[in-house]
Amino acid sequence: MPEDNFTDDEMLVKLDRELEQREAHPELAEVFDAIHLAKDNKRREREMINEQLEKGLRTLAIPDHMHHAIRAHVVDRHPTGDFLTSLLRNDLKEAVQRADRHNLAQLVDWCQLLYNYCPSACWGTPEKVKTWLEGGPRDEVQTTD
């Protein structure tokens, strides 16, 4: 279960356990601090990516039935369907063949969404998409103000 899905009670129990471990092993305090900092940074990065993506989804005419799929890929690093995977891999021929009429009509908006509102590490080549899904390198979140 991802950390973001913990209930408040579950999170308190988890934090109590971590505090007990920290008190039992004071020599590891710096390690615990580093772990918490890394988790906090990852959470903040995920929030920034989500905010940027949501801005693009509000701005562009991406079909509503595709919002969940693009969020799943960009924010949660989950695989998507054939059309979106082809688009993410920059395989225009395959994307056109697999698009429904709504997505086909919005290909320009899809390209604008990827270029302006999604981290460049999550799309562009089959290798980049694979690395993204495996939790590989992140890049700085792009902002368009």
C-alpha positions in Angstrom: 0.0 0.0 0.0 1.5 3.3 -1.0 2.2 5.7 1.9 -0.2 8.3 0.5 -3.1 5.8 1.0 -2.6 5.3 4.8 -5.5 6.4 7.0 -4.6 8.9 9.8 -4.7 6.1 12.4 -2.5 3.8 10.3 0.0 6.7 9.8 0.1 7.4 13.6 0.8 3.7 14.3 3.6 3.7 11.7 5.1 6.9 13.1 5.0 5.4 16.6 6.9 2.4 15.4 9.5 4.5 13.7 9.9 6.6 16.8 10.4 3.5 18.9 13.1 2.3 16.4 14.8 5.7 16.5 14.9 5.7 20.3 16.2 2.1 20.4 19.0 3.0 17.9 20.1 6.6 18.5 23.2 5.9 16.4 21.0 5.7 13.4 19.3 9.1 13.9 21.0 10.6 10.8 19.8 7.6 8.7 16.2 8.0 9.9 16.4 11.8 9.2 17.7 11.1 5.7 15.0 8.6 5.0 12.3 11.0 6.1 13.8 13.8 4.1 13.9 11.6 1.0 10.3 10.5 1.5 9.2 14.1 2.0 11.0 15.3 -1.1 9.4 12.5 -3.1 6.0 13.4 -1.8 6.5 17.1 -2.7 7.8 16.2 -6.2 4.8 14.0 -6.7 2.4 16.8 -5.6 4.2 19.3 -8.0 3.9 16.9 -10.9 0.3 16.3 -10.2 -0.5 20.1 -9.9 1.3 20.7 -13.2 -0.6 17.9 -15.0 -3.9 19.0 -13.6 -3.2 22.5 -14.9 -2.7 21.1 -18.4 -5.8 18.9 -18.1 -7.8 22.0 -17.2 -6.3 24.1 -20.0 -6.3 21.6 -22.9 -9.1 19.6 -24.5 -7.8 16.2 -23.4 -10.8 13.8 -23.5 -12.2 13.3 -20.0 -12.1 9.5 -20.3 -8.3 9.7 -20.6 -7.6 11.8 -17.5 -7.2 8.8 -15.2 -4.8 7.0 -17.6 -2.5 10.0 -18.0 -2.5 10.6 -14.2 -1.7 6.9 -13.7 1.4 7.2 -15.9 2.7 10.6 -15.0 1.9 10.7 -11.3 1.8 7.1 -10.2 4.1 5.6 -12.8 1.6 2.9 -13.9 1.4 1.5 -17.4 -1.4 2.7 -19.6 -3.3 1.5 -22.6 -2.1 1.0 -26.2 -3.0 4.5 -27.5 -1.4 6.4 -24.7 1.7 4.2 -24.5 2.2 4.7 -28.2 1.9 8.5 -27.8 4.2 8.5 -24.8 6.8 6.5 -26.8 6.5 9.1 -29.5 5.2 6.6 -32.0 2.8 8.7 -33.9 1.8 6.1 -36.5 0.9 3.6 -33.8 -0.9 6.3 -31.7 -3.0 7.3 -34.7 -3.9 3.6 -35.4 -4.9 3.0 -31.8 -6.7 6.3 -31.1 -10.5 6.5 -30.7 -12.2 9.4 -32.5 -12.0 11.7 -29.5 -8.2 11.2 -29.0 -7.5 11.4 -32.7 -9.3 14.8 -32.8 -7.1 16.0 -29.9 -3.6 14.8 -30.9 -2.3 18.4 -31.0 -3.5 19.0 -27.4 -2.0 15.7 -26.4 1.4 16.8 -27.7 1.0 20.2 -25.9 0.1 18.4 -22.7 3.2 16.2 -22.8 5.6 18.9 -23.9 4.4 21.7 -21.5 2.9 19.9 -18.5 4.6 16.5 -18.1 8.2 15.8 -16.9 10.3 15.1 -19.9 11.6 11.9 -18.2 8.2 10.2 -18.5 7.8 10.4 -22.3 9.6 10.7 -25.6 11.1 7.3 -26.3 10.3 3.7 -25.4 13.4 3.7 -23.2 12.4 6.8 -21.3 8.9 5.4 -20.7 10.3 2.1 -19.5 12.7 3.8 -17.1 9.9 6.0 -15.8 7.7 3.0 -15.1 10.5 1.3 -13.3 10.9 4.3 -11.0 14.1 5.5 -12.7 15.5 9.0 -13.0 13.3 12.0 -12.4 13.9 15.4 -13.9 12.9 18.8 -12.6 9.3 19.6 -12.8 8.6 22.0 -15.6 6.4 25.0 -14.9 4.5 27.1 -17.3 3.3 30.3 -15.7 
